[in-house]
Amino acid sequence: MYEKSFAERLSQLRMQKAVSARDMSLSIGQNPGYINNIETGKALPSMSNFFYICNYLDITPMDFFDYDTVRPRDMDQICVELNKLTDSQFNSIKEIVGELARLNGR
């Protein structure tokens, strides 16, 4: 079960970065089929390779396992920017986001 979730998450994050499994494999110093083998459930990365994968995707290991966050890199950047706002600005953004979520039925 966890292997499938891991594989699906890796595939999701890789596609968001718009890179092929082959190119990602080669970029982290592995054979061309390495990422494909993980995404198809044939293999799991070692801990050190997992860290290389996270580094390549520009996310933290915690971001990787946060399955509820679809775009962790974007969320991290938004949080950095939100911390720069005044309380009034932050509350305005919070209201806008809440309204958008309601419109989407969430």
N, C-alpha and C positions, 0 to 999 in steps of 0.2 A: 504494500500500500504506500509506504513512504517513498519507495523507489519511483513509483509512478508520479507522485506529487512532485518529487524532485525533478524528474525528467520534464514534466509539463512546465514547471516554473522556469527551468533553464531555457526551454524552447521559447516561452513567452518573452523572457527578458532579452534573449538573443535577437528575436524578430523585431522587438522594439528598437534595438540598436541598428537594425537593418543590415545585418551581416550574415553571411552564409556560415553554416556549421563548419565547412572546410576552412574558410578563412579564419574563423575564430580558433579552430584547432591549431592551425599553423602559427597564429599570432601568440598563442600561449606556449609555443614550443613543443607541440605534440604532433602525432601523425595526423594526416588529413581526415581520417575517419573517427578521431577521438570523441569529439562533441556529438557526432551522430550516434555513436555507440552508447553514450550516456542518455541521449534523448529517446532512443529506442528501447531503453531498459536493459541493454546488454552489459552495461558496466556502470560503476560509480567511481567518481574521482577520489583520489587520495585527499587527505586533509590539505596538504600543501597545494595540490592542484585546484582544490576548491577555492582556496584563497586567491590563486592566480585568476580563476574564473571571475570571482567577485571583483578583483582589481580591474580586469579587462572590461567588465560591465559597468565599472565605476560606481559600484554599490558596496555596502557593508554586508557581511554575512547575515546580520540581523535583517537587513532589507531583503535579502534573498528569501528568507523564510517567512517574511511577512506577506503571506498569500493574499491578504485583503488589499494590499497596496499594489495596484496594477502598474503604476509608473513611479517606482521608488526614486529614481534620479530627479524627476520633475518635482516630486513631493519634497525632497530634501531642499531643492533650490527655492521652492515656494516658502518653506519654513524659514530659510535664511532671510528672505526678503520680508516676510511678515514680521520678523523680530525687529526690523528697522522702522516699523510704523509707529505712529503715536497711538495711544489708546483709542481715540476717536476714529482714526483711520482703520485700525484693526477691527473695531466693532462694526464699522460699515461693511467691511469685507466679510466678516462673519455672517451678517444679515443677508448679504447677497448670496453667499454660498448656501446658507440654509434655505433660502427661497428657491434657488436652482435645484437643490436636492429634492425639495418638496414637489417641484414641477416634474421632476423625473420619477416621482413615486418612490423615493428612497427614504 
